[in-house]
Amino acid sequence: MLRLFSHLNKKSEGQALVEFALVLLPLMLIILGIAEFGWLFNGHITLTSSAREGARVAAVGGTDLQVETAVLNHVGGSAVSVNSGDVKVLPGSDDVTVQVDGSIEPLVGFFVGNTVNLNVQAIMRLEFKDD
């Protein structure tokens, strides 16, 4: 009786291998997509945080150079790339806006391309008035 069912076990092992091979590609795409999204989202959070840091410096009377230095120092060491000309300080009557443009290289390029451009801004109320 065991000989009768022994060939079924070998066929089921092969079937499991084929099913695993068919499921592996979509599973890997989902895992890589989640990792890519997390990487890009982390870059966006880093850039937003650096824009806030620059706006904080500008709100207490910092110069444009001090704002740019604060932004570049905050981004330094991360995966986000920001050049010195990518930081813009836009003063208003009661607030200041800091716009930062940056780019990040994705982990896997086939989802979104070679580089992803990020644009963020932070607005803070001025802590003083020049009268």
LOFI-96906 format. One record per residue (C-alpha): residue number from 0; residue in one letter; x, y, z. Coordinates in Angstrom, 1 decimal. Last residue first. Example, Ala and Ser with C-alpha at 12.3 -4.5 7.8 and 13.67 -1.06 7.14 Angstrom:
2
+-----+--------+--------+--------+--------+
| num | residu |      x |      y |      z |
+-----+--------+--------+--------+--------+
|   1 |      s |   13.7 |   -1.1 |    7.1 |
|   0 |      a |   12.3 |   -4.5 |    7.8 |
+-----+--------+--------+--------+--------+
This chain:
131
+-----+--------+--------+--------+--------+
| num | residu |      x |      y |      z |
+-----+--------+--------+--------+--------+
| 130 |      d |   11.4 |   98.2 |   13.1 |
| 129 |      d |   12.9 |   94.8 |   12.4 |
| 128 |      k |   10.4 |   92.5 |   14.1 |
| 127 |      f |   11.2 |   89.5 |   16.3 |
| 126 |      e |   10.2 |   85.8 |   16.8 |
| 125 |      l |    9.1 |   85.5 |   13.2 |
| 124 |      r |    6.4 |   82.9 |   12.6 |
| 123 |      m |    7.6 |   79.7 |   10.9 |
| 122 |      i |    7.0 |   78.2 |    7.5 |
| 121 |      a |    8.7 |   75.1 |    6.3 |
| 120 |      q |    9.1 |   74.0 |    2.7 |
| 119 |      v |    9.8 |   70.8 |    0.9 |
| 118 |      n |   10.8 |   69.7 |   -2.6 |
| 117 |      l |   12.2 |   66.2 |   -3.3 |
| 116 |      n |   13.6 |   65.0 |   -6.6 |
| 115 |      v |   14.0 |   61.3 |   -7.0 |
| 114 |      t |   17.0 |   59.9 |   -8.7 |
| 113 |      n |   17.7 |   56.9 |  -11.0 |
| 112 |      g |   14.1 |   55.9 |  -11.8 |
| 111 |      v |   11.0 |   55.3 |   -9.7 |
| 110 |      f |   10.5 |   51.5 |   -9.4 |
| 109 |      f |   13.4 |   50.2 |  -11.5 |
| 108 |      g |   16.1 |   52.0 |   -9.6 |
| 107 |      v |   16.2 |   49.9 |   -6.4 |
| 106 |      l |   17.6 |   51.6 |   -3.4 |
| 105 |      p |   16.5 |   55.0 |   -4.6 |
| 104 |      e |   19.0 |   57.9 |   -5.0 |
| 103 |      i |   17.8 |   61.0 |   -3.2 |
| 102 |      s |   17.4 |   64.6 |   -4.4 |
| 101 |      g |   17.0 |   67.9 |   -2.7 |
| 100 |      d |   15.1 |   71.2 |   -3.0 |
|  99 |      v |   14.6 |   73.2 |    0.2 |
|  98 |      q |   12.2 |   76.1 |    0.7 |
|  97 |      v |   12.3 |   78.2 |    3.9 |
|  96 |      t |    9.4 |   80.4 |    4.5 |
|  95 |      v |    9.5 |   83.3 |    7.1 |
|  94 |      d |    6.6 |   84.8 |    9.0 |
|  93 |      d |    5.0 |   88.0 |   10.0 |
|  92 |      s |    5.6 |   90.3 |    7.0 |
|  91 |      g |    7.1 |   87.6 |    4.8 |
|  90 |      p |   10.7 |   86.4 |    4.2 |
|  89 |      l |   11.4 |   83.8 |    1.6 |
|  88 |      v |   14.6 |   81.9 |    2.3 |
|  87 |      k |   15.7 |   79.5 |   -0.5 |
|  86 |      v |   18.0 |   76.5 |    0.0 |
|  85 |      d |   18.9 |   74.6 |   -3.2 |
|  84 |      g |   21.8 |   76.8 |   -4.1 |
|  83 |      s |   24.1 |   75.2 |   -1.5 |
|  82 |      n |   23.4 |   71.7 |   -2.8 |
|  81 |      v |   21.2 |   69.1 |   -1.1 |
|  80 |      s |   21.7 |   65.3 |   -1.5 |
|  79 |      v |   19.5 |   63.1 |    0.8 |
|  78 |      a |   21.1 |   59.8 |    1.9 |
|  77 |      s |   22.1 |   61.3 |    5.2 |
|  76 |      g |   25.5 |   62.3 |    6.5 |
|  75 |      g |   24.8 |   66.0 |    6.2 |
|  74 |      v |   21.1 |   67.0 |    6.0 |
|  73 |      h |   21.1 |   68.8 |    9.3 |
|  72 |      n |   24.4 |   70.6 |    8.5 |
|  71 |      l |   23.2 |   71.6 |    5.1 |
|  70 |      v |   20.0 |   73.1 |    6.6 |
|  69 |      a |   21.8 |   74.9 |    9.3 |
|  68 |      t |   24.4 |   76.3 |    6.9 |
|  67 |      e |   21.7 |   77.5 |    4.5 |
|  66 |      v |   19.9 |   79.3 |    7.4 |
|  65 |      q |   23.2 |   80.9 |    8.6 |
|  64 |      l |   23.9 |   82.0 |    5.0 |
|  63 |      d |   20.4 |   83.5 |    4.7 |
|  62 |      t |   21.0 |   85.4 |    7.9 |
|  61 |      g |   19.5 |   84.4 |   11.2 |
|  60 |      g |   16.9 |   86.6 |   13.0 |
|  59 |      v |   15.1 |   84.2 |   15.3 |
|  58 |      a |   12.7 |   83.0 |   12.6 |
|  57 |      a |   15.5 |   82.4 |   10.2 |
|  56 |      v |   17.2 |   79.8 |   12.5 |
|  55 |      r |   13.9 |   78.1 |   13.1 |
|  54 |      a |   13.1 |   78.1 |    9.4 |
|  53 |      g |   16.5 |   76.4 |    8.7 |
|  52 |      e |   15.7 |   73.7 |   11.3 |
|  51 |      r |   12.2 |   73.2 |    9.8 |
|  50 |      a |   13.8 |   72.8 |    6.3 |
|  49 |      s |   16.2 |   70.2 |    7.7 |
|  48 |      s |   13.2 |   68.3 |    9.2 |
|  47 |      t |   11.4 |   68.3 |    5.9 |
|  46 |      l |   14.6 |   67.0 |    4.2 |
|  45 |      t |   15.0 |   64.2 |    6.7 |
|  44 |      i |   11.3 |   63.3 |    6.5 |
|  43 |      h |   11.4 |   63.2 |    2.7 |
|  42 |      g |   14.5 |   61.0 |    2.8 |
|  41 |      n |   12.8 |   58.6 |    5.3 |
|  40 |      f |    9.8 |   58.4 |    2.9 |
|  39 |      l |   12.2 |   57.5 |    0.0 |
|  38 |      w |   13.8 |   54.7 |    2.0 |
|  37 |      g |   10.4 |   53.4 |    3.3 |
|  36 |      f |    8.9 |   53.4 |   -0.1 |
|  35 |      e |   11.9 |   51.5 |   -1.5 |
|  34 |      a |   11.7 |   48.9 |    1.3 |
|  33 |      i |    8.0 |   48.4 |    0.7 |
|  32 |      g |    8.5 |   48.1 |   -3.0 |
|  31 |      l |   11.3 |   45.6 |   -2.5 |
|  30 |      i |    9.1 |   43.4 |   -0.3 |
|  29 |      i |    6.2 |   43.6 |   -2.8 |
|  28 |      l |    8.5 |   42.8 |   -5.8 |
|  27 |      m |   10.0 |   39.9 |   -3.9 |
|  26 |      l |    6.6 |   38.4 |   -3.2 |
|  25 |      p |    5.5 |   38.9 |   -6.8 |
|  24 |      l |    8.7 |   37.0 |   -7.9 |
|  23 |      l |    8.6 |   34.3 |   -5.3 |
|  22 |      v |    5.0 |   33.1 |   -5.9 |
|  21 |      l |    5.7 |   31.3 |   -9.2 |
|  20 |      a |    8.9 |   29.7 |   -7.9 |
|  19 |      f |    7.2 |   28.6 |   -4.7 |
|  18 |      e |    4.4 |   27.0 |   -6.8 |
|  17 |      v |    6.9 |   25.2 |   -8.9 |
|  16 |      l |    8.8 |   23.9 |   -5.9 |
|  15 |      a |    5.5 |   22.8 |   -4.2 |
|  14 |      q |    4.5 |   20.9 |   -7.4 |
|  13 |      g |    7.9 |   19.2 |   -7.4 |
|  12 |      e |    7.5 |   18.1 |   -3.8 |
|  11 |      s |    3.9 |   17.0 |   -4.6 |
|  10 |      k |    5.1 |   14.8 |   -7.4 |
|   9 |      k |    7.6 |   13.0 |   -5.2 |
|   8 |      n |    5.0 |   12.4 |   -2.5 |
|   7 |      l |    2.5 |   11.0 |   -5.0 |
|   6 |      h |    5.0 |    8.4 |   -6.2 |
|   5 |      s |    5.1 |    6.8 |   -2.8 |
|   4 |      f |    1.3 |    6.3 |   -2.7 |
|   3 |      l |    1.1 |    2.9 |   -4.2 |
|   2 |      r |    4.3 |    1.8 |   -2.7 |
|   1 |      l |    2.9 |    2.4 |    0.7 |
|   0 |      m |    0.0 |    0.0 |    0.0 |
+-----+--------+--------+--------+--------+
